[in-house]
Amino acid sequence: MTDKRVRIATIQFDHKPITGFDQFAAQVVHYVRLAEDANCRLMLFPEYLTGPLATLDPDWDRWTAPYRELFSGLAKSSNMTILAGTHLTEKEGTLYNTAHLFLPSGELFTQEKIHMTPCEVDPWCLGRGDGVQVFDTPVGRLAVQVCFDIEFPDPTRLAAEAGADLILVPSATDDKQGFWRVRYSCHARAIENQVYVVHSALVGGLPVRFLEQSVGRSGIITPCDIPFPQGGVLTDGDWNQGMAVIGEVDLGLLHAVREGGSVTPRKERRPEAYFVTTPGRSIKKLK
């Protein structure tokens, strides 16, 4: 029988000013080595991971090549699948908040953030991504929902219907209200779709507008059913501390509870029944 267990490290990356790219790289390597020593096969860094580089030069495009080279080499040398948080990438003159997924084979996949927060609209003027990517990786089929994206049910549902068992959520939130919006949404998506949701939170702060303070803790969220932890949290970090949060998931359990769990929301979903009627008015159906 194929072992469907995957050990995961989700990083609380501590944003702090740096004096050069080498200092940023050393901080990244530190966490990769921790994950490697713990025999992890998947690791996740948070949103706006490369923010410290903007304190050296705000031209984000300058850092794209060294950032990708760093993580490509680490994925190969560690034999891990690494979601390297997000980095702002330029396309046709517009910047996009882009998650980067590096495979040990050397392949690179990307997912642009779909939904923008107010500061990403103005003053940052970031572009909106379209479409949900579903990736086949050595640790299974997965999708990425960047921070605010996880607060919308439809993208995760589409990814789950396409076979994703793992939803990776790199996030950056500047207060506890923002953190809990993301975290409670992770719980909802895990319950609705009977998937694991891996949340990586940015902590610390930088002298960069809207990155002055990041609040949170990383964790691995499960469905709420008998084979899983009672509160739906496999593991959780300590508030606002730079650290690696490590846990092991069993993908086989997901398939078991989808077929015969205490409740089976994926089997019982009835889109044909989701409509609103108002006397004397037309019917509004949910697509």
Stockholm file with secondary structure:
# STOCKHOLM 1.0

chainA/1-287         MTDKRVRIATIQFDHKPITGFDQFAAQVVHYVRLAEDANCRLMLFPEYLTGPLATLDPDWDRWTAPYRELFSGLAKSSNMTILAGTHLTEKEGTLYNTAHLFLPSGELFTQEKIHMTPCEVDPWCLGRGDGVQVFDTPVGRLAVQVCFDIEFPDPTRLAAEAGADLILVPSATDDKQGFWRVRYSCHARAIENQVYVVHSALVGGLPVRFLEQSVGRSGIITPCDIPFPQGGVLTDGDWNQGMAVIGEVDLGLLHAVREGGSVTPRKERRPEAYFVTTPGRSIKKLK
#=GR chainA/1-287 SS CCCCEEEEEEEEEEECCCSSHHHHHHHHHHHHHHHHHTTCSEEEECTTTTHHHHTTCSCHHHHHHHHHHHHHHHHHHHTCEEEEEEEEEEETTEEEEEEEEECTTSCEEEEECCSCCHHHHTTSCCBCCCSCCEEEETTEEEEECCGGGGGSHHHHHHHHHTTCCEEEEEECCSSHHHHHHHHHHHHHHHHHHTCEEEEEEEEECCSSTTCSCBCCCCEEECCSSTTSCTTSEEEECCTTCCEEEEEEEEHHHHHHHHHHSSCCHHHHCCGGGCEECCTTSCCEECC
#=GC SS_cons         CCCCEEEEEEEEEEECCCSSHHHHHHHHHHHHHHHHHTTCSEEEECTTTTHHHHTTCSCHHHHHHHHHHHHHHHHHHHTCEEEEEEEEEEETTEEEEEEEEECTTSCEEEEECCSCCHHHHTTSCCBCCCSCCEEEETTEEEEECCGGGGGSHHHHHHHHHTTCCEEEEEECCSSHHHHHHHHHHHHHHHHHHTCEEEEEEEEECCSSTTCSCBCCCCEEECCSSTTSCTTSEEEECCTTCCEEEEEEEEHHHHHHHHHHSSCCHHHHCCGGGCEECCTTSCCEECC
//
